Amino acid sequence: MNDFLFPEYDNCKLCPRDCGVNRNKGEYGFCHVDNRLAIGSICRHTGEEPPISGQYGIANVFFMHCTLQCQFCQNRQISLNKVDLKPYIFEVQEVVEKLMLLLDQGCKAVGFVSPTHYIPHVKRIISELRSNGYYPSFVYNTSGYENVEQLKELEGYIDVWLPDFKYSDNVLARRLSKASNYPEVAVTAIKEMYRQKGSTLIVDELAQAVSGLIIRHLVLPGYIENSMKVLETIADEISTNVHISLMSQYNPQFYSHTDLALQRPLYLQEYEVVVQHFYELGFHKGWIQEMESHQTYNPDFEQKHPFEKT
């Protein structure tokens, strides 16, 4: 039995799908999650951008299922909406206790990964940690497919926004992530994050982010036009002063579509074209990746983590 009943789940419109189902009565929408808290892993994670992971790693909470269904998702073991949730159910207090232990062990931040369909639980976890005297930086690690009204209600809870901006192409968004309205939704959502945090990434004495916005974009093989237009949209609609994480870690082993381009890794020449466009547009803050990153940034949720639900 869930230890908290949240009215937001009665007529769930947490994400842009606007399903309107009653998750408190066991109804399922697109994400196929009821009102229970389902988590794939709670662990110290060191593979994020340097100011996100910090020196000691970030205490990441990887939520089950997702409001997108990206065919190339590297977290597919927990993000696919057909994965059985029964082995992964947590109570809020269990999560809080595991996070407190990680914080006591040196982590300075807590990251919520794919949290959109669990926003009421996210707020409760943050409130419980604070009531226990823990004030880490809270990072909202999202696909970018967000409801602006929910983001407004998270102001005061979230310290660092870490959204993806995946697509500028509606057809590509529909084909690869089942969300034809992704480009418009993502730019509107990131504008709200920018309103809250601006373009300044504030870090502590250990160079770990305590407030700000970092926009991620994964460059897909064969679709560099999409990437360049994403950067152009950020430049035109948001700012060239924001931090951009331009990722080359696409791995074809996670892809099951017949698209020939996506059955191979990203070419160096493709990535270099996008990086060059980044500079041409006037961006000057952020990170690029080594081309070998697709071999080292692949999580395996079938391996046991220290705080994996058993």
Buried (B, 14 or more C-beta within 10 A) or exposed (E): EBEEEBEBBBBBBBBBBEBEBBBBEEBBBBBBBBBBBBBBBBBBBBBBBEBBBBEBBBBBBBBBBBBBBBBBBBBBBBBBBEBEBEEBBBBBEBBBBBBBBBBEEEBBBBBBBBBBBBBBBBBBBBEBBEEEEBEBBBBBBBBBBBBBEBBEBBEEBBBBBBBBBBBBBBEBBBBBBBBBEBBEBBBBBBBBBBBBBBBEBBBBEEEBBBBBBBBBBBBBBBBBEBBBBBBBBBBEEBBBBBBBBBBBBBBBEBBEEEBEBBBEBBBEEBBBBBBEBBEEBEBEEBBBBEBEBBEEBBBEBEEEBEBBBE
